[in-house]
Amino acid sequence: MSIYMIILCLLVIGISIFALVYTIMIGRQQKALKNDLDTDIPHEVEQHPYLRNPIFISMFVGTLLITLFIIYWAVKIS
């Protein structure tokens, strides 16, 4: 694997970690700011708030696809 592919992999991982931490921080702020105008959260979502969150799902799927794409090209070029 070339040095550029390693740098690209590290960059993807770094951006994904930053986005995950930032999303968790925003989610905690929203929980603290909850007011009377919010509707009730379904019971299934209360049990698994991270697994049912579309932001986390899309971040996971996107990161997985990008990582697999990088690995594919790294193996194909080598």
C-alpha positions in Angstrom: 0.0 0.0 0.0 1.4 3.4 -0.9 2.0 6.2 1.5 -0.9 8.2 -0.1 -3.4 5.4 0.6 -2.2 5.1 4.2 -2.7 8.9 4.6 -6.1 8.7 3.0 -7.1 5.9 5.3 -6.0 7.8 8.4 -7.8 10.9 7.1 -11.0 9.0 6.7 -10.8 7.5 10.1 -10.0 10.9 11.7 -12.9 12.6 10.0 -15.2 9.8 11.0 -14.1 9.9 14.7 -14.5 13.7 14.7 -18.0 13.5 13.2 -19.1 10.8 15.6 -17.9 12.7 18.7 -19.5 15.9 17.4 -22.8 14.2 16.8 -22.8 12.7 20.3 -22.1 16.1 21.8 -24.9 17.7 19.8 -27.2 14.9 20.9 -26.4 15.4 24.5 -27.1 19.1 24.2 -30.5 18.5 22.6 -31.4 16.1 25.4 -30.5 18.8 28.0 -32.6 21.4 26.1 -35.8 19.2 25.9 -38.9 21.3 26.5 -42.7 20.6 26.6 -43.1 20.9 22.9 -41.3 17.6 22.2 -43.4 14.5 21.5 -42.9 11.2 23.3 -40.1 9.0 22.0 -41.1 5.4 21.0 -40.1 2.7 23.5 -37.9 0.9 20.9 -35.9 4.1 20.3 -35.5 4.7 24.0 -34.0 1.3 24.5 -31.4 1.7 21.6 -31.0 5.4 20.9 -27.7 5.0 19.0 -28.8 2.1 16.9 -32.1 3.8 15.8 -30.5 7.2 15.0 -30.3 7.7 11.2 -27.3 10.0 11.6 -25.2 7.2 13.3 -26.4 4.7 10.8 -25.5 6.8 7.8 -22.1 7.7 9.3 -21.4 4.0 9.9 -22.5 2.9 6.4 -20.6 5.8 4.7 -17.4 5.2 6.6 -17.6 1.5 5.9 -18.1 2.0 2.2 -15.3 4.6 1.9 -13.0 2.3 3.9 -13.8 -0.7 1.7 -13.3 1.4 -1.4 -9.9 2.5 -0.2 -8.9 -1.1 0.7 -10.2 -2.3 -2.7 -8.0 0.2 -4.6 -5.0 -0.5 -2.4 -5.2 -4.2 -3.1 -5.9 -3.7 -6.8 -3.0 -1.4 -7.3 -0.5 -3.5 -5.3 
